[in-house]
Amino acid sequence: MSLDSITLEAMRKELLDKFKEGKIVNLIQTKKYKIIIEIKSVKFLTTTFYIHISLDPSLPEIYFTELENRQQTIISPFLTLLHNQLKGGKLLDIEHPNFDRILHFIIKPYQKFGQLPNKILVVEFMGKHGNMIFLKGDKTIETAIKLIDSNISRYREIMPGKLYIPPPSQNKIDPLNINRESFLNIFNSLSAENKDLTLRELIQDSFTGLSPQSAKEVVLQANLSPEKYLSEASGSDGEMLWTSFNRIVTDIKNHNYHPALFLDPLSKKIKAWSIIDSVQFPKYHKKTFKDANSCLESLFSELEREREILSMQNKIDQIIRKNMDKINNKISDYQKKLEEVKNCEQYKINGELIKANLAVIKRGDREITAINYYSPRQETITIPLNDKLTPLDNARLYFKKYRKTKDSYQIISEQLQSQQLKLARLTELQRLYEQEINSLPHLLKIYNKLTGLGWGKKIATPLPHKKSKKEKNRLAPIKYISKDGWEIYVGKNNLQNDFLTFKLASGNDTWLHAKNIQGSHVIIKNKGDKQSLPLSTLIQAANLAAYFSKAKKDNKVLVDYTLKKYVKKPKNAKPGMVIYSHEKGLWIKVDPEEVRSLKKISQK
């Protein structure tokens, strides 16, 4: 099933439920058409989520996860502008206009000075025509991941400064806004005009945002054949089709989805997936999920894993095949050379026999026939001579060949043995590779061994891993609620201090720290422009800053406080090390009882 409007509507609802008013921490780009939005939910302040949006025609994606990105990132002009405009902003809303395959992310930019108009990130899931377009509040285009000028499209230019025009509607109807009478009118009118139109094509061609699989599902749930021609359909077929269509649309309106993956019973590979209840995959094993995102996260993670496995298999196959051919060719060459130098002792014998017969050899002779005294059979052999050399020089030439070939024999033998060992090692790695050819960790291990032995160009990166609870807890600060109902966060170590000040805190939160003394960073979360910070809450937070410092046993402690936006981290500074400005001071008498009386909220 493609990423159609049913899936987009389900994800729109779940994204808003989770991230409405959420803070955009960062934006990264991992592929040409893939953006990941790093965001914090107002409901889960200590947890960072990652919204994946891809317009890759072969695998469009939209889902969110807690898994941190481990893929290599890239830089583009589009990403740079998004980063500058949206980092620190808030996600206000997500719109799904006309039930088309388009989502509008409405984002309030971070306001450094004055009031800034909202921005709109338009994501069009249109296959090869998909695009990601960044708009001003008045729908003027600022940039796009694919810029399209008038040479490419006269109807719809996607260029900075142009007014955004949605893709053509193709005269389709929003399936969420149709009644029984209108549906049956379409059914009856098209039956007369398009005799070759099937029931599946009727649904797909008439309504916006429905994929072929969703259209087929409507027909199957009406107990009709998707390939049945309209010309063969009866009035009762139209009624059954409306009943099925209306039931599915009602589920969409009520956000009553049935997300599922359909797996091959033998290979366990994903063969299909659906967000609505599906009856068209009876031969596959059905794996259900509680929500659309869980289904899509599992789907895209598995498809990405399969892509990585296929990519790694191709890399390993290429490395093994290429090096096998190279090693076998070298072995063949060395074996031929070894045969050539194998008879090096004959050169020595030829030299000795020439010396023994110097008296009978004349300059200009081209050969000599002599008895081989070094052979048990004492046979007669013919020795070629260089007619331009003296008999003695011919003997010396054979002795020289003997020494040279003797040295070569040893070198070639060592080289041959080295290549045979390499072949044995490569054959063993090939055997190990074929044992678990579909295990990505195993493939990565084999690939790293191959590259480590110099048979590949680069080492593969490890798989992304989910942070353990222990790792997360190390970063989770302590949360208190002041007696006035304000949230106060306290870092207990350098890592927590860094995380609290530069990840969790916003620019207008109040930051506190014991002056010139090692201690905890303390943050009072801002409640908005209309609510000023009560003095009693400020004193309680200052007491926490003094209590969780090296000066907690002093009679009085001077605590500095300022807005978080005036707190900076020096370049290459250690965790917890900061500099700040615009500070004010508050002398505090440490009160442990006051600390113990504050309401403490556990961070999970």
N, C-alpha and C positions, 0 to 999 in steps of 0.2 A: 504494500500500500504506500502510495506517495504521501508527502506531507501536505494534505489537503486542508480545507478550511475547518473541517470538524476537529482535526488535531490542533489547529491554531487556536480555535475557540476554547478548547479544553485547557491548553497551555496558558492562554491569556488569563483565564480565571485563576489558575493555580499560581501564576507569577504575581498577580495582583494580591491574592490572599497572603502571599509570603513576603512580598517586597514593596508593597505600597508605602511610600514615604521613606523607603530604604535609601541609604547613602551609597553613592557610587564611589568606591575606593580607588579603582584603577580600571584601565582598559588596555587589553593586549591583542595582538594579531598574531595568529600562529600559521595561517595559510593565506593565500592570495584573497580568498573570499570568506575567511572565517575570523570573527571577532569574539573575544571572551570579555564579558563585563564582570568585574570583581565588585561585589555589592554586599552591604551589611543590612540585615533585616532589623527593623525596630523591635521585633519580637525576640530576636536572638542576637544581642549586641556583641557577644564575644565570639560569634561564629561568622566566618567569611564564606560566602557562597560564590559560585562562578556560573554565570549564564552563558551558555554556548550558543552562538548563532552562526550558522554556515549557509552560504548560498551555492555551494558546490553542486552543479547540476546532477552529478552522479550520487551525491549523498547530502541533501539539505538537512540541516539540524536545527532544533531548538529544544533546549532542556537546561536544567540547572543541577549543580552537584556541589558537594563539599570537597571533592578531590581537587587538590591544587594542580594547576597545569604544569606538566613536565616536558612539554614539547618545546622545540626551539621557536623563539619568537622572531618576528620580522618587523621592520619599520616601514611605514608608507606615509605619504602626505595626508591621506584620509585618516589614518590612525592618529597622527600628530594633531590634527585639528580637533578630532573627537576628544583626545586627551586634554587639550587645552581648554575646551569649552565645557566638558561634562564631568571631569574629575572633581569630586566633592559635591556634585549635584544630587538632587533627590528625584526618585522615580515617582511621579504623581499619578500617572494613569497609563493604561495600554488600551488603545482603541482597535476595533476590528471592523473597518468600514465596509458596509454592503456584503458582509460575509464572503469577501474575496480573499485571495491568498496573500493578504497584506496585513501587517501589524504596524500601528503607530505608537511608538514609545514617547510619552509626553514627559519631559524632564525639566526640572527647575534647576538652572545652573547655580553653582556656589556663588553667593553674592559677596564680593570683596568690597565693592563701593556701590552704593545706591541700589536701585531696583533694576533687575535684569529680566527681560521677557523670557518666557518659556521656550525651550527648543524641542524639536520633533525629530526623532530618528525613525525614518520609514524603512521597513524591511519588506521587500517584495519577494515572496517565494514563488518565482515564475520559471523554474527550470533554467534553461540557458539564458533566458531574458531576465533572470532575477537581478535585484539590485538592492543596495543599502544607501539611502539618501538622507543627508543631514539638512534639516530645514530650520529657518528662523520661525518665529511665532506667526509671521504673516504668510507662511508657506513659500517664501523665497528660498531657493536652493543655495546652500553654502558650499557643499561639496558632495561627492558620491564615490562609492567604491568603484563604480564604472561610469566614467564621464562619456556622454553621448552628444555629439554635436550635430549640426544640421546636415552634414554630409552622410551621416549614418541614418538619422531619422528626422524628417521634416515635421512630422506630427508632434513628436515628443522629445524635445531637447532636454537633456539632463546636464546642465552646465551652471556654474556659479552665477548668481544674479537673475536666473530665469525663474519664472513662477512654476511651482510644481504642478504637473498635470498627471492624474492617476492613469494607469494603463487602460486601454479600451475595454469597455464592459462586455463586448460581444453580444449585446442584447439578451443577456441571460437574466434570470429572475432570482432574487434572494429567496432561498428555500425557507427561511424563517418567517417570511411575510407573505404567505399564500394560503388561501382557504380551499375547501373542497371543491367549490364551484369553479374557481379559476384553474385548479389542477386538472379537473375533468375536461374543461374547455381546451386546455393545451393538448390533452390526450386525444380528444375527438378531432380537433382541427388538424393536428399533425398526422393522424391516421389516414386522413383523406389525401394530404399533400405529399407525404413521404412514405410510400409503400415499402421501400427497402430499409426503413429505419427499424432497428431492433428496440426492444423494451429498455435494455441497458443504455443504448445510445440516446433514447428519449430522455431519460433521467439526467444523464451526463451533459447532453447538449442544451438542455432547457434551464438548468439551475447552476448558479454560481458556486464555485469552490468545491464541487464534488469530484473525487477521483473516479477512475473506472472501477476500482474495487468497491468504493462506497455505493456507486450506482448499481453495480451488480448485486450488492447486499440488499438493497431496497427490493429488487425484483425477486431474489431468492426467498426473502422473508414474506413475500406475497404468494409463495408456492407457485411461481411461474418460472419459465425458462428465460434466462437473460438474453438468449439469442432468438427468441420468438419475434417474428416480424409484427409491426403494428397493424399491418393489413390483415393479419390472422387473429388479432386480439378482439375480444368481445367487450361489451359494456361492463359485464361483471368483472372482467380482467382489470378494467380501469378502476373499478371500486376497490378491488383487492390491492391494487398498486397504491391507491391513495391511503388505504388503511395502514399499509406497511410504511409508506413514506411519512405519514403523519405521526406514527408511533416513534420512529427514529428522530424526527424533528422535535417532537415533544421532549424526548430524552435529552437532546442537545440543549434546548431552552432551559430545562431543569438541571442541567449539568449532571445528568445521570449517565455516566459513562461506564463501559466495561472493558478497560484496557487489557490486552492480552498479546502474548507472543505465541507463535505456532512453530513448534520444533519438529524436526525430522526424528522419528522414534529411534532410528539407528545411530545416525551421526550426531544427534542433538544440536544440529545447526539450525539457526533461525531461517525459516522458509517464508514466513509472512507475519504481519502484525496488524492489529486493529484497535481503534479507540472505542468504537461502538461494538455492541454485541454482534458476533459474526457466526454464520452457519456454513460458510463456504469452504472450510478446511477440516473436514471430518477425519481425514487420514493422519493428521498431525497431532502431536501432543500439545495441549493447550496449557499455557502458563499464565495465570491471571495476576493482576496487580491492583493495589488499592487506589492508585491515582495515575493520571496520564504521565506525569513526569517520571515516576518510578519506572514505568514501562519504557519510556523513551530513553531514559538514562541507561537502563539495562540494554536496550536495543542498540543505541549508538556506541556504547562502550564495547559491546560484543562485536559490532561491525567494524569498529576501529581496530579492535584486537585482531579480527580476521584479516583486515588490511595489513596490519603490521606483520602478522604471521606470513602472509603471502609475499610481502615485500622482503622479509627476512629469508624466506625459502629461496626466492629468486637470487638474492645476494649470495647466499651460501652455495647454491647450485652453480652460480657463475664462478665463484672463487674456486670451488672444488674442480669443476670442469676445466677451467683455464689452467690451473696449476697442475692438474693431472696430465694434461696434454704437454705442458712445458717440461715436466719432470720425465715423462716417458720419452719425449724427444731427446732429452739430454742423455738418458740412460742408453738409448739406441746409438747415439753418436759416440758415447764413451766406449760402448761395447765394440763398435767398429774400429775405433782407434786402438783399443786394447788388442784386437786381432792383428792389427798392423804391426804393433811393437812386440807382440808375443814372442816372435822368433829372433829377438835381439842377440841371442847366443850365436846364431848363424853368422852374424856380422863379425864377431870375434874370431870364429873358426876360419872365415874367409881371409881375414887379415893375417892369421898365423900361417895358413897354407901359402899365401903369397910370399911371406918372409922366408918360408922354407924352400921356395922355388925361385928366388931372385935370380939365380944364375941362368935359368932357362927362359926368363921373361925378358922381352925386348920392349923398349919404348915404342908405342904405336900399336902393340897387340891389343885386341879388343876382348879377348877372353883367354882363360887358361884352364886346361884340364889337368886335374891333380887327384891323387889318392887322398881320401879323407881319413887321416890317421886318428882322428878323434872319435870315429864311429866304430863300434864293435865289428861291423861287417866290412870295414875297410873299402867301401865302394868308391867308385870314381865319380867326381862331381865337376861341373863346369862353373867357373867363377867369372862373372862379367868384369871387364876392366875399362877404365877411362883411357882411351888411346892418346890423350893429350898430356897425361901424367906419367911420371917415372914409375917403375914397379914399386919402389919404396913408398912413394906418395900415394899409390893405390892402396897399399897396406894401411898407411896412416889414415886414409879416408874411411876404410872399413872400421878401424878402431874408434874413430870419432863417432861414426854412426852407432856403434855399439854402446859407447858411453851415453850418448844422447837418448837413444831409445830405452836404455836401462833406467835412466832417470825419469823419462816420460812414463814408463810402465808403472812406476811406483806412484807418480802423481795422478795418472789417469785411474789407477786402481782405487786410490783414496777418494777421488772425485766420484767414481762410480758407486762406491760404497756409501758415500754421503747422500747421493741422490736416491739410492735404494732405501736408506733409512727414512728420508723425507717422504718417499712414496708409501712406506709402511705406516708412517705417522698420519699421513693424509688419508689413507685407506681406513685407518682406525677411526679417525674423526668422521669420515663419511658413514661408517657403520653406526657410530653413536648418534649421528644426525638423523639417520633413517629410523632409529629406534623410536624416537618421540618427535616425529616431524611436525606435529600439530601443537606442541607445547612451546609457547612463546618464551618463558624463562629458560627452557632447555635450548632453544634456538639461539637466544642471546648469549648463552654460555658458550656454545659451539662457535658462534660468530666471533666472540671476543678471543677465543683460543686461536682461531684462524688468523685474525688480525694481529694478535700478539706474537705469532710465529712469522709475521711478515708477509702473509699471503693476502692481506686486505689493506685498504687504505686508512680506515678509521674505525674506532671502537664504538660499538652500539651503546646508546644510553640506557640506563636501567628503567624498568617499568615504573609508572607513577604509583605511589602508595598512599593509602589513607592514613592521616595522622592518628596515632593511637590516643586513647583517652589520657594516658599519662603525659604525652607531649602537649595535648590541649590544656590540661590542668596546670602545666608549668606556666602557661601564658595567661591563665584566667585570673584577673585581679579579684580582691575581696570587694563585695558590694554591700554598702550600708544604706539605710533609709533614715534621713534626718527626721527630727521630731516635727518639722514642717512639711515632710513628705517629699523631699528632694533626694535624688540618687547621688550617692558619694562612692567613688571607686578608689581603692588603695592598692598600689603595687607592692608586693612583698619581696621582690628581688629585682636585679637589673633588667632581666628579660621582660618581666611583667611591667616594669616602669616604662621601658621602650614601647611595648605593645600598647599599654594604656594611653600614653601621651601621643604617640604618632599613628596609631591604628584605630583605637576605640574613641578617642576624644575628638570633638569638633572644634572649629576655630573659636567659637564664642563660649565654650565651656571655661570654667574657672579652674586654674591650675595652682596648686600649693606645694611648698617644700620648705623644710627647715633651712634657715639661711646659713650657708657655709658649713653645713653639717651633712654627713652621709645619712640618707634616710629615704623614705618612700615618697614616690610621686602620688599626689592626691588630686582627683578630678571631681568637680561638682558639675553634673550635667545641666546644661542650660535648658530652660523650659520654654524659651521663645522671647520675642521682643516685648511682649505685653506683661511679662512677669519678672519683677526684679528679685534679685537674690536676697533672702532674708538675712539679717545680721546674725541671728542665732544659728542658722545653718552654716554660715561662713565660720563662726567661732567653733562649731562642732567639727567641721572639716579641718580647721587649723589645729585643733586639739589632736585629731588623728595623725596629722603630719608630724606634730611634735612627739606624740607617743611612739610612732613607728620611725624613730630616728635615734641616732647615737646620743642625743642630748635628752633622752626621756627622763633621766634621773636628776636633771638640773632643776633649779627652783622655777626659772622662767626660760622660755625658748622663743626666739624671734622667728616667726614664720612669714616668708614672702608669699604673696599671691598676685597673679596676673591672669590675663586671658590666655588661653592655650595658643592662640595664633601668634603670640609674642615669644613663644618657646621654640628654640631652634636647636638642631643637633649639629655640632661642628663636624667637618669632613674627617672621616676615618676615626671618629671618636668611639670609645668603648660603649657597650650597652649601658643605658642609664645616665650617661654623661650629656648634659644639656647646657645651653646658655639662654638667658631670658632678659627681657627689658620691660619697661612700663610697669614695674612691680611696685607694690605697696607692702608695708610691714605691719605685723600684728603680734604684740607680745602675748604669749599664752602661758598660763600656769597649767602644767600637765595634770589632767584629771583622769586617772585610770577608771574610776567608777563611771564617769561620763561615757568613756569608750565602751565599757561593758554594757551600758544601758541602751546603746544604739541598736536598732534592729538590723541584724546581719542576714543577708540573703546569700544562700549557697549558689555558686556558679557551676553549672553542669556543662 
